[in-house]
Amino acid sequence: MGVLGADGSDTAGTEREGVTKFHLRYTRDAPLAAARLATLQGWRQILFDLGLIGQEATDSGLIGFGNVSERFDAGQKGQERFLITATQTGHKAVLTAKDYSLVTGWDLAANRIDAEGPSPPSSESLTHAIFYASLVDVRYVFHGHSPEIWSCADALGLPSTARDAPYGTPEIAREVQALLALPDCRAAGLVVMGGHRNGVISFAARAEDAGDILIRTLARARGFAPTPKTSP
Ligand SMILES: [Zn+2]
């Protein structure tokens, strides 16, 4: 069993998402069967094609962004679990079964994620866990980056966390939990991450609904303030 600390290993470092600090207890394991990953694979591909998942140029070089997850059946001890794309996969046009990880437990208060699989999980796993912990009906959580949606959040009346709440902190976790307690936010199925530049998250019981709300919101944002597509 390999135990890696997120502060100094796979999930930190080159990925901007990696600024999220959490304690990772990771066990390397075999990939899941491709068929089990098909739903996530399909939607991840569409979000990549739309530019909601990809990579962007930063002062530290090209940084991957975007990740998708799916609630998994409870484990032997009844613990909550979810599948999620692995860390540092945002730049990949096509993922394989080796690019997915199974989160087998979490502790929001302690900032801890337990995971197993062929690769460590996305460093945004703790954010996904907030949704699964808060809403029992949610089975899919998609996180993408969209300058269009992010910059139009207020104009479009989208639920949003405060811009001064730094991403990956207990404050933002509490903000997300407070938003998810609001019926209007739950009905919207989407949260704009004000303190995480361009970050937006959709959530739903069905994958097609989580994907649909992201795509429809992107269309609204582009209709509101059409912008030419920029290179990554
Ligand atoms: Zn992000």
Residues whose N, C-alpha, C, O or C-beta is under 5 A from the ligand:
A	BS01	ZN	E17 F65 G66 G199
